[in-house]
């Protein structure tokens, strides 16, 4: 136990007092001792000298005692003042001039409160984002709050929603042998609506991510539902979070149950490979609880995907990371037609190129280009994968051709600019997207109104008030072509605010 300042000072004073007393007593004792014969025989002048020395010592001791008394008074006064003064925490140190100048251009990071609990060596941390979206549509769309394309029916409308809000937990720091073990579980409220008259505000919970990851020095293995290896990039948007912006307009995306392996080669190259559950985009919409096979799972062939990326931490001398990658996908669909259940197999294939390139320290270009067929599971082909009533022409006559995979191509690009004038808090994004199916794959024996082309353009401004709170406004225009209804247009305006924790 360490002594306090008060007890230590008292100890020092007592030590000095004892020392001074010892000196005085020593002088008195030596003076009171009986003199030896040699001392008695010393001349008188030696006696005088000894008396003078004793007098000097006594004077010094008296001076020391006076100083000790003054020191006691000072210590007593200081102790009383400290006892009377309430405890006050020390103020934080003032920022240096250079730090203050920097905080004028970069938003000051606000320290988040510590969340989570320790589970042995692991840490379980909750996280989430609250999305508020107020929106209006000038024409019909397939979905009001996060539209994908314009429709020939519907008149638009104005409303607000919070069903893009997401929440999750993340486990980090665990070990499994020589591997680092982590896990994530994430959901939102974009799983539909209950069958009640006011159900639009009762968003049903939807699973987004649920996976476990084993990571070694250069290799990792992920088991569970995660983002697709094929065409993984998406534009930045506060208005479209539950469904990525430009979906069905050039942005193929999916979150699939899968087994995914990833490894790094050297400093720049990363390879990924995955075997995933087939998601062909034609699941039974009336299956409210019991799972029934879609055409992909009916084929009994899983999805196979791979990706090779080239990345660097300092692209074009901007000191910002960037990457370019190529990915591929293969699967199969099986459809049974006719009274006898004739088996029809159609491959699902795709190849995509994605990029994330900082052109300047304030300008970044992201995007993706793709081509393939039967990609409705990724919302490709404007959410059209198979044409079960395909017909081909012989002269002027349509001949039934069975089931045909719909070929498509397209892509999206987004340019982001962060002006210096707003202290790096404002970023402006401009995006374009196109999905253009092959028209000859859309012919049907009985004419049907299907989508032949979908173009979307968007501009958005996002202002980051704090690292946790952002707000923005987005304008998006859809121009969708239909075989019978012709071209349909709709404008979407979305005012968004997001708080993340």
KOLNUTOR-929662 format. One record per residue (C-alpha): residue number from 1; residue in one letter; x negated, y, z negated. Coordinates in steps of 0.25 Angstrom, whole numbers. Example, Ala and Ser with C-alpha at 12.3 -4.5 7.8 and 13.67 -1.06 7.14 Angstrom:
BEGIN
SITE   k r     x     y     z
SITE   1 A   -49   -18   -31
SITE   2 S   -55    -4   -29
% end
This chain:
BEGIN
SITE   k r     x     y     z
SITE   1 X     0     0     0
SITE   2 X    -6    13     4
SITE   3 X    -6    25    -6
SITE   4 X     2    37    -3
SITE   5 X    -4    51    -1
SITE   6 X     1    55   -15
SITE   7 X    -5    44   -22
SITE   8 X   -18    44   -14
SITE   9 X   -20    59   -18
SITE  10 X   -17    56   -32
SITE  11 X   -28    45   -32
SITE  12 X   -38    55   -26
SITE  13 X   -35    66   -37
SITE  14 X   -36    55   -48
SITE  15 X   -50    51   -42
SITE  16 X   -55    65   -42
SITE  17 X   -50    67   -56
SITE  18 X   -57    55   -61
SITE  19 X   -70    58   -54
SITE  20 X   -70    72   -60
SITE  21 X   -67    67   -74
SITE  22 X   -78    57   -73
SITE  23 X   -88    67   -69
SITE  24 X   -84    76   -81
SITE  25 X   -84    64   -91
SITE  26 X   -98    60   -85
SITE  27 X  -103    74   -88
SITE  28 X   -97    74  -102
SITE  29 X  -103    60  -105
SITE  30 X  -116    63  -100
SITE  31 X  -116    76  -109
SITE  32 X  -112    69  -121
SITE  33 X  -122    58  -121
SITE  34 X  -133    58  -131
SITE  35 X  -145    63  -125
SITE  36 X  -158    55  -123
SITE  37 X  -171    58  -128
SITE  38 X  -175    62  -114
SITE  39 X  -163    71  -112
SITE  40 X  -166    78  -126
SITE  41 X  -180    81  -122
SITE  42 X  -176    88  -109
SITE  43 X  -178   103  -109
SITE  44 X  -167   112  -111
SITE  45 X  -166   117   -97
SITE  46 X  -162   103   -93
SITE  47 X  -151   103  -103
SITE  48 X  -146   116   -97
SITE  49 X  -147   111   -83
SITE  50 X  -138    99   -87
SITE  51 X  -128   108   -93
SITE  52 X  -127   116   -80
SITE  53 X  -125   104   -72
SITE  54 X  -114    99   -81
SITE  55 X  -107   112   -81
SITE  56 X  -107   112   -65
SITE  57 X  -101    98   -65
SITE  58 X   -90   102   -75
SITE  59 X   -87   114   -66
SITE  60 X   -86   105   -54
SITE  61 X   -77    96   -61
SITE  62 X   -68   107   -65
SITE  63 X   -67   112   -51
SITE  64 X   -63    98   -46
SITE  65 X   -52    97   -57
SITE  66 X   -46   110   -52
SITE  67 X   -46   105   -37
SITE  68 X   -40    92   -42
SITE  69 X   -29   100   -49
SITE  70 X   -26   108   -36
SITE  71 X   -26    95   -28
SITE  72 X   -16    89   -37
SITE  73 X    -7   101   -36
SITE  74 X    -7   101   -20
SITE  75 X    -4    86   -20
SITE  76 X     8    88   -30
SITE  77 X    13    99   -21
SITE  78 X    12    91    -8
SITE  79 X    18    79   -14
SITE  80 X    30    87   -19
SITE  81 X    32    94    -5
SITE  82 X    31    80     2
SITE  83 X    42    74    -7
SITE  84 X    51    86    -5
SITE  85 X    50    86    10
SITE  86 X    59    76    18
SITE  87 X    53    66    27
SITE  88 X    53    71    42
SITE  89 X    48    63    54
SITE  90 X    37    69    61
SITE  91 X    41    76    74
SITE  92 X    37    70    87
SITE  93 X    25    75    94
SITE  94 X    27    86   104
SITE  95 X    25    82   118
SITE  96 X    12    86   125
SITE  97 X    13    97   135
SITE  98 X    10    87   146
SITE  99 X    21    78   141
SITE 100 X    31    89   140
SITE 101 X    28    93   155
SITE 102 X    30    79   159
SITE 103 X    43    77   152
SITE 104 X    48    89   161
SITE 105 X    47    80   173
SITE 106 X    50    66   168
SITE 107 X    62    63   159
SITE 108 X    57    61   145
SITE 109 X    59    46   141
SITE 110 X    68    44   130
SITE 111 X    64    33   121
SITE 112 X    75    22   120
SITE 113 X    79    16   107
SITE 114 X    74     2   105
SITE 115 X    85    -8   109
SITE 116 X    84   -23   108
SITE 117 X    80   -34    98
SITE 118 X    68   -42    96
SITE 119 X    70   -57    99
SITE 120 X    57   -63    94
SITE 121 X    47   -58   104
SITE 122 X    57   -54   114
SITE 123 X    65   -41   115
SITE 124 X    80   -40   118
SITE 125 X    84   -27   124
SITE 126 X    97   -22   128
SITE 127 X    99   -12   140
SITE 128 X   109    -6   149
SITE 129 X   114     5   157
SITE 130 X   128    13   156
SITE 131 X   133    17   170
SITE 132 X   143    27   172
SITE 133 X   148    29   186
SITE 134 X   159    39   191
SITE 135 X   162    37   205
SITE 136 X   171    41   217
SITE 137 X   173    34   231
SITE 138 X   179    41   243
SITE 139 X   183    29   250
SITE 140 X   185    14   248
SITE 141 X   174     5   243
SITE 142 X   172    -9   239
SITE 143 X   169    -5   224
SITE 144 X   172     9   218
SITE 145 X   161    11   208
SITE 146 X   149     4   215
SITE 147 X   154     4   230
SITE 148 X   147    -5   241
SITE 149 X   154    -1   253
SITE 150 X   166     7   259
SITE 151 X   179    -1   261
SITE 152 X   191     2   270
SITE 153 X   201     1   258
SITE 154 X   201    10   246
SITE 155 X   201    25   244
SITE 156 X   190    27   234
SITE 157 X   191    33   220
SITE 158 X   184    39   208
SITE 159 X   181    32   195
SITE 160 X   170    29   185
SITE 161 X   164    16   180
SITE 162 X   154    11   170
SITE 163 X   153    -4   174
SITE 164 X   139    -3   180
SITE 165 X   134    -2   166
SITE 166 X   125   -13   162
SITE 167 X   119   -19   150
SITE 168 X   109   -30   147
SITE 169 X    98   -36   138
SITE 170 X    84   -39   141
SITE 171 X    75   -49   134
SITE 172 X    60   -46   134
SITE 173 X    47   -51   127
SITE 174 X    50   -66   126
SITE 175 X    40   -77   130
SITE 176 X    42   -90   136
SITE 177 X    29   -97   136
SITE 178 X    20   -88   144
SITE 179 X    31   -80   151
SITE 180 X    38   -68   146
SITE 181 X    52   -70   145
SITE 182 X    63   -59   147
SITE 183 X    78   -59   150
SITE 184 X    89   -49   154
SITE 185 X   104   -49   154
SITE 186 X   111   -38   161
SITE 187 X   126   -35   164
SITE 188 X   135   -24   168
SITE 189 X   150   -22   169
SITE 190 X   151   -23   185
SITE 191 X   158   -37   184
SITE 192 X   172   -33   189
SITE 193 X   184   -29   181
SITE 194 X   194   -35   172
SITE 195 X   208   -37   178
SITE 196 X   215   -26   171
SITE 197 X   220   -12   176
SITE 198 X   209    -4   169
SITE 199 X   198   -15   172
SITE 200 X   189    -5   180
SITE 201 X   183     0   167
SITE 202 X   181   -14   161
SITE 203 X   169   -19   169
SITE 204 X   166   -33   168
SITE 205 X   152   -37   163
SITE 206 X   143   -42   175
SITE 207 X   130   -50   173
SITE 208 X   119   -43   180
SITE 209 X   106   -49   175
SITE 210 X   103   -62   167
SITE 211 X    89   -68   168
SITE 212 X    77   -73   161
SITE 213 X    63   -70   166
SITE 214 X    50   -77   163
SITE 215 X    38   -69   167
SITE 216 X    23   -72   167
SITE 217 X    12   -64   172
SITE 218 X    15   -63   187
SITE 219 X    27   -72   188
SITE 220 X    41   -72   182
SITE 221 X    54   -81   183
SITE 222 X    68   -75   181
SITE 223 X    80   -84   179
SITE 224 X    94   -78   179
SITE 225 X   102   -67   186
SITE 226 X    93   -56   192
SITE 227 X    92   -47   204
SITE 228 X    90   -54   217
SITE 229 X    76   -56   223
SITE 230 X    82   -53   236
SITE 231 X    84   -38   239
SITE 232 X    82   -33   225
SITE 233 X    81   -18   227
SITE 234 X    93    -8   224
SITE 235 X    94     7   225
SITE 236 X    95    16   213
SITE 237 X   109    20   209
SITE 238 X   117    24   197
SITE 239 X   130    22   204
SITE 240 X   127     8   209
SITE 241 X   121     0   198
SITE 242 X   130   -12   196
SITE 243 X   129   -14   211
SITE 244 X   117    -8   218
SITE 245 X   118     3   227
SITE 246 X   119     0   242
SITE 247 X   124   -14   239
SITE 248 X   131   -19   251
SITE 249 X   124    -8   259
SITE 250 X   110   -14   260
SITE 251 X   107   -17   246
SITE 252 X   107   -32   243
SITE 253 X   107   -36   229
SITE 254 X   111   -47   219
SITE 255 X   108   -52   205
SITE 256 X   107   -67   205
SITE 257 X   105   -79   196
SITE 258 X    91   -84   200
SITE 259 X    78   -89   197
SITE 260 X    67   -79   201
SITE 261 X    52   -80   201
SITE 262 X    43   -68   203
SITE 263 X    28   -67   204
SITE 264 X    18   -56   207
SITE 265 X     6   -58   216
SITE 266 X    -5   -48   213
SITE 267 X    -1   -33   210
SITE 268 X     9   -30   221
SITE 269 X    17   -43   226
SITE 270 X    29   -49   219
SITE 271 X    36   -61   224
SITE 272 X    50   -66   219
SITE 273 X    58   -78   222
SITE 274 X    72   -82   217
SITE 275 X    82   -93   218
SITE 276 X    96   -87   215
SITE 277 X   110   -91   214
SITE 278 X   117   -89   227
SITE 279 X   126   -76   227
SITE 280 X   133   -76   241
SITE 281 X   143   -65   238
SITE 282 X   155   -73   240
SITE 283 X   159   -78   227
SITE 284 X   173   -81   224
SITE 285 X   179   -67   219
SITE 286 X   191   -74   212
SITE 287 X   181   -83   203
SITE 288 X   183   -75   190
SITE 289 X   176   -85   181
SITE 290 X   172   -98   187
SITE 291 X   161   -98   197
SITE 292 X   163  -103   211
SITE 293 X   152  -105   221
SITE 294 X   150   -94   232
SITE 295 X   145   -98   246
SITE 296 X   130   -96   241
SITE 297 X   132  -106   230
SITE 298 X   140  -115   238
SITE 299 X   128  -117   247
SITE 300 X   120  -123   235
SITE 301 X   108  -114   240
SITE 302 X   103  -104   230
SITE 303 X    97   -90   234
SITE 304 X    83   -90   237
SITE 305 X    76   -76   236
SITE 306 X    62   -70   237
SITE 307 X    55   -57   237
SITE 308 X    41   -52   239
SITE 309 X    38   -37   234
SITE 310 X    26   -28   235
SITE 311 X    25   -18   224
SITE 312 X    15    -8   219
SITE 313 X    15     2   207
SITE 314 X    10    14   216
SITE 315 X    17    15   229
SITE 316 X    12    26   239
SITE 317 X     4    32   228
SITE 318 X    17    36   220
SITE 319 X    13    28   207
SITE 320 X    27    22   208
SITE 321 X    30     7   210
SITE 322 X    36     2   223
SITE 323 X    38   -11   231
SITE 324 X    42   -17   244
SITE 325 X    48   -31   245
SITE 326 X    54   -42   254
SITE 327 X    65   -52   249
SITE 328 X    72   -63   255
SITE 329 X    85   -71   251
SITE 330 X    91   -85   256
SITE 331 X   104   -92   252
SITE 332 X   115   -99   258
SITE 333 X   131   -98   258
SITE 334 X   140  -110   261
SITE 335 X   155  -107   265
SITE 336 X   165  -118   267
SITE 337 X   176  -115   278
SITE 338 X   188  -121   284
SITE 339 X   197  -132   278
SITE 340 X   186  -142   278
SITE 341 X   176  -133   271
SITE 342 X   166  -132   282
SITE 343 X   152  -128   276
SITE 344 X   146  -115   281
SITE 345 X   132  -112   276
SITE 346 X   126   -98   278
SITE 347 X   112   -93   274
SITE 348 X   110   -80   265
SITE 349 X    97   -74   269
SITE 350 X    91   -60   267
SITE 351 X    78   -52   267
SITE 352 X    76   -39   261
SITE 353 X    65   -28   260
SITE 354 X    65   -19   248
SITE 355 X    56    -7   244
SITE 356 X    54     2   233
SITE 357 X    44    13   238
SITE 358 X    41    26   230
SITE 359 X    38    35   242
SITE 360 X    34    47   233
SITE 361 X    33    48   218
SITE 362 X    47    54   219
SITE 363 X    53    47   231
SITE 364 X    56    32   231
SITE 365 X    62    23   242
SITE 366 X    69    10   239
SITE 367 X    77     1   248
SITE 368 X    80   -13   254
SITE 369 X    82   -18   268
SITE 370 X    88   -32   271
SITE 371 X    94   -42   281
SITE 372 X   101   -55   279
SITE 373 X   114   -63   280
SITE 374 X   124   -68   270
SITE 375 X   120   -58   259
SITE 376 X   133   -55   253
SITE 377 X   127   -60   239
SITE 378 X   118   -48   240
SITE 379 X   130   -39   245
SITE 380 X   123   -39   258
SITE 381 X   131   -38   271
SITE 382 X   140   -28   264
SITE 383 X   144   -40   255
SITE 384 X   147   -49   266
SITE 385 X   139   -62   267
SITE 386 X   147   -72   275
SITE 387 X   157   -71   286
SITE 388 X   166   -83   284
SITE 389 X   175   -80   297
SITE 390 X   163   -77   306
SITE 391 X   167   -77   321
SITE 392 X   158   -74   333
SITE 393 X   162   -69   347
SITE 394 X   162   -77   360
SITE 395 X   165   -66   369
SITE 396 X   178   -59   364
SITE 397 X   182   -71   355
SITE 398 X   179   -73   341
SITE 399 X   174   -87   337
SITE 400 X   174   -92   322
SITE 401 X   160   -94   318
SITE 402 X   162   -99   303
SITE 403 X   154   -93   292
SITE 404 X   143   -83   295
SITE 405 X   132   -76   286
SITE 406 X   133   -61   288
SITE 407 X   120   -55   292
SITE 408 X   117   -41   287
SITE 409 X   105   -31   285
SITE 410 X   103   -17   278
SITE 411 X    96   -11   267
SITE 412 X    96     2   258
SITE 413 X    86    12   255
SITE 414 X    85    23   243
SITE 415 X    76    35   242
SITE 416 X    75    41   228
SITE 417 X    69    55   225
SITE 418 X    66    60   211
SITE 419 X    63    76   212
SITE 420 X    53    82   203
SITE 421 X    63    94   200
SITE 422 X    71    85   190
SITE 423 X    60    80   182
SITE 424 X    61    66   188
SITE 425 X    75    64   183
SITE 426 X    83    65   196
SITE 427 X    82    55   207
SITE 428 X    89    56   220
SITE 429 X    92    43   228
SITE 430 X    97    41   242
SITE 431 X   101    28   247
SITE 432 X   106    21   260
SITE 433 X   111     7   262
SITE 434 X   116    -2   274
SITE 435 X   121   -16   275
SITE 436 X   124   -20   289
SITE 437 X   130   -34   292
SITE 438 X   129   -40   306
SITE 439 X   142   -37   312
SITE 440 X   142   -50   320
SITE 441 X   142   -58   307
SITE 442 X   155   -51   303
SITE 443 X   164   -55   314
SITE 444 X   176   -63   309
SITE 445 X   186   -71   317
SITE 446 X   197   -63   311
SITE 447 X   193   -49   310
SITE 448 X   190   -44   296
SITE 449 X   186   -31   290
SITE 450 X   171   -33   285
SITE 451 X   160   -24   283
SITE 452 X   150   -22   294
SITE 453 X   141   -11   288
SITE 454 X   139    -3   275
SITE 455 X   131     9   274
SITE 456 X   129    17   261
SITE 457 X   121    30   257
SITE 458 X   119    35   243
SITE 459 X   113    47   236
SITE 460 X   111    48   221
SITE 461 X   105    57   211
SITE 462 X   101    51   197
SITE 463 X    96    60   186
SITE 464 X    89    53   174
SITE 465 X    93    62   162
SITE 466 X    85    52   153
SITE 467 X    78    38   155
SITE 468 X    91    32   151
SITE 469 X   102    41   157
SITE 470 X   104    44   171
SITE 471 X   115    50   180
SITE 472 X   117    52   194
SITE 473 X   127    54   206
SITE 474 X   127    45   219
SITE 475 X   134    47   232
SITE 476 X   136    35   241
SITE 477 X   142    33   254
SITE 478 X   147    20   260
SITE 479 X   150    18   275
SITE 480 X   155     4   278
SITE 481 X   159    -2   291
SITE 482 X   170   -13   292
SITE 483 X   174   -21   304
SITE 484 X   189   -17   304
SITE 485 X   190    -5   295
SITE 486 X   178     3   301
SITE 487 X   169    12   293
SITE 488 X   172    15   279
SITE 489 X   166    26   271
SITE 490 X   166    29   256
SITE 491 X   158    39   247
SITE 492 X   154    35   233
SITE 493 X   150    45   222
SITE 494 X   145    40   209
SITE 495 X   141    48   196
SITE 496 X   133    39   187
SITE 497 X   127    40   173
SITE 498 X   118    29   167
SITE 499 X   113    27   153
SITE 500 X   103    16   151
SITE 501 X    97    10   138
% end
